[in-house]
Every structure is written in structure tokens, then in C-alpha cells.
Amino acid sequence: MPQQRVVLKNCGVIDPKRIESFLENGGFKALSRARREMTPEQITNEIKASGLRGRGGAGFPCGIKWDGARTAPGDEKYVICNADEGEVGTFKDRYILEKDPFTLIEGILIAGHAIGARQGYIYLRAEYHYLLDHLQGAIDQAKQKGFLDGFRLEIREGAGAYICGEESALMDSIEGKRGEARYRPPFPTTAGLWGQPTIINNVETLMNIPSIVFNGAAWFSQIGTERSKGTKVFSVSGDVARPGVYEMVLGSPLRELVEELAMAKDVKMVQLGGATGRILPYDKLDTPLAFEAVLGAGAVTVYNQSRDVIDIVYRTMEFLAEESCGKCTPCRQGTEVMAEVLDKFHKGEGSLRELQNLEALSSAMMLSSLCGLGQAAPNAVMDSLQHFRHDYESRVAR
Amino acid sequence: MAGKGVITPRKDRAELVVRLQEAQQRYGHVPEEVMAALADSLNIPVHEVYGVASFYSFLTLRPLGRNVIRVCKSLPCYLKSAEMIMEAVQKELGIGLGETTPDGRFTFQLTNCIGLCEHAPAMLINQDPHLNLTPEKIKQILKSYQ
């Protein structure tokens, strides 16, 4: 059972412009149950028991996050939906926002009830501005039907910065600042937006909430593996015959997604999780898609045998160097230096010494960068050095 | 709780990015006078306003054309020959990367991943997505922007 629709169950089924269509398909029933029959603690317990982990890449247990914010003292609390989908090769949240904005709103409202928040934000990336009216329309309809009573839900638009998908940078951006990563602790659950307890969840994470509340944690935790419960939505692109969005049960093999569903042929490697993700060569295609193996935010970029590994890794690093916020030195300088060195190999002007330097620099960046961007930036370099070392060595200047 | 040692945050500051976005929309860039006025009205040092305005790639300090073309250069589009699209745009408009046509009609830029990878190669013109591009489609698409 590779494909199962939990997150995408309404996509293509309901009319995303009409709330009536959502209501006819059981919409807002989970919210009613949460508000009428469940205390905030019961909800966070249910989410904890479900085993749901964050779908934005980091995989943090959702129930623990919510419980942290629920129990934290604070005058105001906030729910933030991270719709700043900027990871290279990721477009699943765009698909979800287009096809089923109502389930997302329902998830946000349940989150608000669970942590005691009266205000929520959807942080929408600037590149998705064309979805703004559509999403606002869905919020307005939900408001008209009375589902937002006691809760303010606003959309905040990004202004073109990959780093704002990182939760602390995102909060700074909402606060009207440069989107730079914050030092932690304190964590958002105790001191987040404007210093108040805040939860930040990816679009897809929140999409799971109504189903869990409605069907129960036991139902949800049957799906997936021991440590990865539920499904994951993947964005597949690159050298495949059928690019697109696929929802798979966690633990399914990557091969099924890439070769059977997306119909890739002649695969050389797969980049899983975008620019900060991992590179898997063809012989690792049976790797399970799960937190205990590899996952990320679900970007699956497929490369066929005609592609040059160094070219791909160089372009990946160029992206990260451009998008580093610049606040901490290991990331700001490290990504720049790596891009320079990779450019040399790209041109056939590398040296063995620089190969060693790349490895040393990778560990320094992983250990000492302030946020996930710098910590994960060396992934493509390290993985390609492990699996395609010959490609580097053949580019050493003679 | 705001926590010990954390400076009490100012909520009105949140206006800043929103106002800068409005200026960008209205003037095609963020003029210096707008930055100065915002610094004044929000009681923020002007260098901080500049810091924010210069941080985000969709805010610009110098004037852009009436229509901004952003062709995606990230890997999923690159694999689908985005470079041919970039060439087609440059040839059609007779301008280079980052330049604006003399009549002020178009500015040509590249952008990182815009999340349209299953329809690669893709681009945004202003806020409109254009999908599954071919060099042949470019002329027709550009015609619709005045």
C-alpha cells in the first residue's frame, strides 16, 4: 500500500472555492469535536499519541511542540502556518493551498484551541502571491460561517527569502525585520513571535490534524513505520516522465515513488530534500522514505545518467550561498568558499588538497552554524564525495 | 512570557515589511524618501529600514521596469533547459541579465526556485506564473505585458 490519501484526501474531490463543498465532505467536523468535546490537553495528548512529526523537514514531534506552547505562560499565544515553501524542488504546499485551503484552516483552528491562541498567521511566500486571493477567500468564507469566532487568522506575505522558511527567521520577518535565524534557546514554544509562546507548523503538518482529531490517534499511528507515522506528500521533478505530487505511506521505498509512479528511467541519483537534502545514488533506491532513513520536506529531484554530479552539487551550493542570511560566519563564509571550490572542480581545476578542505569545512559548518541552512548545507557535498568521489578526482588539475 | 533579558518587542514594527511591499508595488522599487518617512513614522533608525529593504529579493532599491520577468534558474528548471528560456527572453528584449529595456517596459531577472517544478521550465512575470515554457512561447507571452 504505497499510496494512501490522508493529507490530500480532499484534493481534486472538493471545490476549493466553495466552503459548502468542503462541508458536504465532512469539513470542520473535527474542529467541532475538538471545541465541544475535547480539552486543550486532550488534543495535545491525542496528537502526541498519534506520533505525528513535523513535515517541514526537521521532523520534530508535533504533540510535544504543541504541549510546550500550551503549558508555557504567556499573555498571548500564536499559531503560525509556514507556507514559505522555498526548498528547491518542493511544490506540495502550493498544490495543497490550491486544492484544499479549508482543511488547512481547520488544522490551524484546532491548533489555536489546543494551545490557547487567539491569533494565527499564514506566512505565504512572495512567489505564491497568485494564491493570496484564493487563500483569503477561503478564510473569509470560514469566517462567514462562524468557524473563526474568537480567532483572528491573517496572511503575511514573504518578500523573497529562502531563509524565511526557517522558523526563527520567519518570525523575525513577521515582526518586520530582516529574516535572520535567531539564537536558541529560547525556543518558539516559550518565546516565539513577539516573545510569546508560539507554534510554527508546516502546511502539510497542519493538514494531518483534522484527520487525527476525527479518526483518533490509534487510527493514524497504524499507518507508517515505528518511528514515522502517517503519510508524506512528495514533490517529484527532474528527469521523470510523470512529475507531480504523490502521497505515500511512510516507509515506502524510494524506488516505488521514482520508478513506478513518476516513471523515471536510467536514474543516476536522486536528491531528496532539495538543496539542504541528501543525495542517493541509484544503488540506494530501495531506501525507505522515513524519518529514520531520509525524508526532508519531500522534494525529490531525479537525475538521469546524462547529468554531471559536480554540476548539480555546484548549483546546489551556489543557491545556498545566495540564500544564506549572513548572520553566522560558518554558513555565510562556508557556503561561499564551497561554491568557489566546487566551481573549480566544475572547470576541471580542482586539487586533492581542496577535496580534504571541503571535508574539514563540512564538519565545521555542520557543527557550528546557527540554523538548519548552514548545518545541512554540506549534505550534497559530503554525499557526493561518498558516492561519486571519482567524479571529483577526475576533475583535479594535472 | 517575554522572558528575562528579552527586550519587549514592538508590534507596530511589523508594519515595516508590509509598508515596504506596498512601496515596491506602487513605485516599482523602494525610494529613499519612503525609507526615510517610514523610519520617521515607525520610530526606527533609517539604517534598519535600509537593512530590511535590502534583505529581501522582492524588494529593490533601484527602479525596475513596469514588468519584472523572473526566470527560475534552480535545478528542476535547469534540467528542463531553462537556459534556452533565458536566451529567448534576452534575444526578444535585446537586454542582458538584470537590465531594463530603454522604454521601461521590462526588467529581466533570474530567481531561485519558485515551486513550479512539475511544470518546468517556469517563470514569473510580476506575480503571474508561466509554465512549461519553450523559447517559441516567449514572444507571445511578453506581448501581453505593456
HADDOCK unambig.tbl for C-alpha pairs under 7 A between the chains (distance, minus, plus):
assign (segid A and resid 73 and name CA) (segid B and resid 1 and name CA) 5.72 0.50 0.50
assign (segid A and resid 74 and name CA) (segid B and resid 1 and name CA) 4.59 0.50 0.50
assign (segid A and resid 86 and name CA) (segid B and resid 113 and name CA) 6.67 0.50 0.50
assign (segid A and resid 88 and name CA) (segid B and resid 74 and name CA) 6.80 0.50 0.50
assign (segid A and resid 88 and name CA) (segid B and resid 113 and name CA) 5.37 0.50 0.50
assign (segid A and resid 89 and name CA) (segid B and resid 76 and name CA) 6.19 0.50 0.50
assign (segid A and resid 89 and name CA) (segid B and resid 113 and name CA) 7.00 0.50 0.50
assign (segid A and resid 89 and name CA) (segid B and resid 115 and name CA) 6.47 0.50 0.50
assign (segid A and resid 89 and name CA) (segid B and resid 117 and name CA) 5.89 0.50 0.50
assign (segid A and resid 90 and name CA) (segid B and resid 115 and name CA) 5.75 0.50 0.50
assign (segid A and resid 91 and name CA) (segid B and resid 115 and name CA) 4.66 0.50 0.50
assign (segid A and resid 91 and name CA) (segid B and resid 116 and name CA) 6.34 0.50 0.50
assign (segid A and resid 91 and name CA) (segid B and resid 117 and name CA) 6.97 0.50 0.50
assign (segid A and resid 127 and name CA) (segid B and resid 114 and name CA) 5.82 0.50 0.50
assign (segid A and resid 129 and name CA) (segid B and resid 127 and name CA) 6.14 0.50 0.50
assign (segid A and resid 130 and name CA) (segid B and resid 127 and name CA) 6.12 0.50 0.50
assign (segid A and resid 130 and name CA) (segid B and resid 128 and name CA) 6.53 0.50 0.50
assign (segid A and resid 159 and name CA) (segid B and resid 56 and name CA) 5.49 0.50 0.50
assign (segid A and resid 159 and name CA) (segid B and resid 57 and name CA) 6.58 0.50 0.50
assign (segid A and resid 159 and name CA) (segid B and resid 58 and name CA) 5.10 0.50 0.50
assign (segid A and resid 159 and name CA) (segid B and resid 59 and name CA) 6.71 0.50 0.50
assign (segid A and resid 160 and name CA) (segid B and resid 56 and name CA) 5.35 0.50 0.50
assign (segid A and resid 160 and name CA) (segid B and resid 57 and name CA) 4.85 0.50 0.50
assign (segid A and resid 160 and name CA) (segid B and resid 58 and name CA) 5.03 0.50 0.50
assign (segid A and resid 161 and name CA) (segid B and resid 56 and name CA) 5.74 0.50 0.50
assign (segid A and resid 161 and name CA) (segid B and resid 57 and name CA) 6.43 0.50 0.50
assign (segid A and resid 174 and name CA) (segid B and resid 14 and name CA) 6.05 0.50 0.50
assign (segid A and resid 175 and name CA) (segid B and resid 11 and name CA) 6.90 0.50 0.50
assign (segid A and resid 175 and name CA) (segid B and resid 13 and name CA) 6.29 0.50 0.50
assign (segid A and resid 175 and name CA) (segid B and resid 14 and name CA) 4.28 0.50 0.50
assign (segid A and resid 176 and name CA) (segid B and resid 13 and name CA) 5.56 0.50 0.50
assign (segid A and resid 176 and name CA) (segid B and resid 14 and name CA) 4.00 0.50 0.50
assign (segid A and resid 176 and name CA) (segid B and resid 15 and name CA) 6.23 0.50 0.50
assign (segid A and resid 176 and name CA) (segid B and resid 16 and name CA) 5.12 0.50 0.50
assign (segid A and resid 176 and name CA) (segid B and resid 17 and name CA) 4.96 0.50 0.50
assign (segid A and resid 177 and name CA) (segid B and resid 52 and name CA) 5.90 0.50 0.50
assign (segid A and resid 178 and name CA) (segid B and resid 51 and name CA) 6.95 0.50 0.50
assign (segid A and resid 178 and name CA) (segid B and resid 52 and name CA) 4.88 0.50 0.50
assign (segid A and resid 178 and name CA) (segid B and resid 55 and name CA) 6.07 0.50 0.50
assign (segid A and resid 190 and name CA) (segid B and resid 1 and name CA) 6.75 0.50 0.50
assign (segid A and resid 191 and name CA) (segid B and resid 1 and name CA) 6.38 0.50 0.50
assign (segid A and resid 191 and name CA) (segid B and resid 2 and name CA) 6.04 0.50 0.50
assign (segid A and resid 194 and name CA) (segid B and resid 9 and name CA) 5.37 0.50 0.50
assign (segid A and resid 195 and name CA) (segid B and resid 1 and name CA) 6.55 0.50 0.50
assign (segid A and resid 195 and name CA) (segid B and resid 2 and name CA) 4.43 0.50 0.50
assign (segid A and resid 195 and name CA) (segid B and resid 9 and name CA) 7.00 0.50 0.50
assign (segid A and resid 196 and name CA) (segid B and resid 1 and name CA) 5.57 0.50 0.50
assign (segid A and resid 196 and name CA) (segid B and resid 2 and name CA) 5.81 0.50 0.50
assign (segid A and resid 237 and name CA) (segid B and resid 76 and name CA) 6.17 0.50 0.50
assign (segid A and resid 237 and name CA) (segid B and resid 117 and name CA) 5.95 0.50 0.50
assign (segid A and resid 237 and name CA) (segid B and resid 118 and name CA) 5.50 0.50 0.50
assign (segid A and resid 238 and name CA) (segid B and resid 76 and name CA) 5.11 0.50 0.50
assign (segid A and resid 238 and name CA) (segid B and resid 79 and name CA) 6.18 0.50 0.50
assign (segid A and resid 243 and name CA) (segid B and resid 118 and name CA) 5.06 0.50 0.50
assign (segid A and resid 244 and name CA) (segid B and resid 118 and name CA) 5.31 0.50 0.50
assign (segid A and resid 301 and name CA) (segid B and resid 76 and name CA) 6.89 0.50 0.50
